[in-house]
Amino acid sequence: MRTETPPLPDDPGNELHQVAQLLARRGQHPALLPEAIARAESVSALALLFADLRSMALCGVEAGIASRTLGLLISEVNDHILARTARIVEGGMGGPLRDFCLVALGSEGRREQFFATDQDNGLILAESDAPGGGGESAVAAFGREFIAALTAIGFPPCENRVMIDNPDWRKPLEQWKETVDDVVREPDGPGILVLSLLADARPITGNAALCHGLAAHLRKRVADSPVTLGYMAREALRFPPPLGFFNTLAVERSGPDKGGLDIKKRGIFALVQGLRTMALEQRLMATGTPERLAALADLGIFSPPLAKRLHGAYDVLQTLRLRFQAKAILQGETPRNTIFPDNLDNLERDRLKDSLHAVIEFQELVYARYGLHLFP
């Protein structure tokens, strides 16, 4: 059974609908993109629509649309592009693959896609499509052509090769479950990265039951393993927020990022990874960071004031990241995750510092909750 990406919501009370209406008043029409994507017959046509999406996103930044809402809009349209790309590639192969599920991982899986995010995807095959003979060749060819098409459309390839043209990221469901089991038995750095990526998996097209089956297995195995949870939690402490003595911001002192700081690595990542770990501990199905935070707060994991602070910190950090990425694009530069505090006004710098203090408080909570003083 194939899942298809639904159109953008037309419910006037839905925030994506409201954003679409706001952009329409500025001459942009995101609600029309899904239909145009569905009619696209070539990769080049999808590339033009992807460029339209970026233009709309830049307009959204200028209009002051909240980063979370804009990220949802970008991910919704990206889903349509990914699904249509898969169909075009399948058609060029002379026929569809058998039972499979294409999944989005990383920020796309969490629906937190912005301008500088690269490809992160995986392929889950049914047992009937286990590698062997011609079936393996067809799957490998699909993986190569799909990634080449996404790259041509404008999605940057993943530097770590978390893409379905890499055999490590296309497997039958049972082999994916064995991968999870292997990491849980002997957790290490690379294995924890795999679990973290799979925890964000979200079906894009194909048989969604395959993705749901893997997600249920992963939640159970990780939740039942305090050691694995500890290793995952430890990753959330890897990068301390860039606050120095006297509440100063610790920025780069030399190089191309002189005066800047990597807001994703030094702020956002700790929240994403820590909340991901807690969500797995509680066997929550949510994959988005704000949704995980809200669900954990409902369970009483956080006090209401702390939950509010963390929500606010996440929004501030993502908004700053998005603004600087948009500025880079408008200046003809490659968008990155670096922000420059000297380009902020006093109020914005204070909000940035408050947000980073909230991240520090969250890291301290993670450290205590998972007994990380016991970990090497």
Secondary structure, DSSP 4 states (H G I P E B T S, - for coil): --B-PPPPP--TTSHHHHHHHHHHHTT--GGGHHHHHHH--SHHHHHHHHHHHHHHHHHHHHTT--HHHHHHHHHHHHHHHHHHHHHHHHHHTTS--SSEEEEE-HHHHTT---SS----EEEEE-GGG-S-HHHHHHHHHHHHHHHHHHHHHTPPPPTT--STTSGGGEEEHHHHHHHHHHHHHS--HHHHHHHHHHHT-EEEEE-HHHHHHHHHHHHHHHHT-HHHHHHHHHHTTSS--SB-GGG-B----SSTTTT-EEHIIIIIHHHHHHHHHHHHHTT----SHHHHHHHHHHTTSS-HHHHHHHHHHHHHHHHHHHHHHHHHHHTT----SEE-GGGS-HHHHHHHHHHHHHHHHHHHHHHHHTTGGG--
